[in-house]
């Protein structure tokens, strides 16, 4: 495995780190291939329930490595048919964000289910300055996350959005003190990993797949996705509730 991507496992949590701090964790072709490989290994690992994606050295990801691009290397679209960002991961991924999130790095963050950012993080489509287009899902996911108006402002002006504005607009899920984004993400991941997994994953699948469907079709799909959890988790869960367990925010 390339040392440009490192992995650490804590119980049911897999922490995947982009390890190129000298270039603010820009992704060259080698590191993107390694990142894709580690996500696939996480998806296939039956013990792994939640992944956390983060960056080394105080920044999340500054997008594609423009110095490599300048040599004439052709970048395959990260959100292309076979690209990592073409579809959500099979299990939840949390972005733990410090520092800069730029261009393709924004696309990577938007691909994650949740985004936990430090209160000094910043977000921008800075590739606009150099004529590099988005092929990482940003033009689609950004608008679906924050609305088209705000997304166009970011996409066309290349302005930098601070963490507080990002939280207000829904680009960021939660904030943490500087240097504590990963710790907060681990806290959230532990809680998610302790939940009954079938219902959580079926609800997640329904939410992702309903986009573009009619209301009737989306509701019918939700019913189908919920069936396995109803058969395997719902009754035992209701019995735990009836016995007094798991109330007041406790996971038991």
Secondary structure, DSSP 8 states (H G I E B T S, - for coil): --TTEEEEEETTEEEEEE--GGGTT-B-HHHHHHHHHHHHHHHH-TT--EEEEEESTT--B--B-HHHHTTT-----TTSTTSGGGS--SS-EEEEE-SEEETHHHHHHHHSSEEEEETT-EEE-GGGGGT----SSHHHHHHHHH-HHHHHHHHHH---EEHHHHHHHTSSSEEE-TT-HHHHHHHHHHHHHHS-HHHHHHHHHHHHHTTTS-HHHHHHHHHHHHHHHIIIIIHHHHHHHHTT-S-TT---
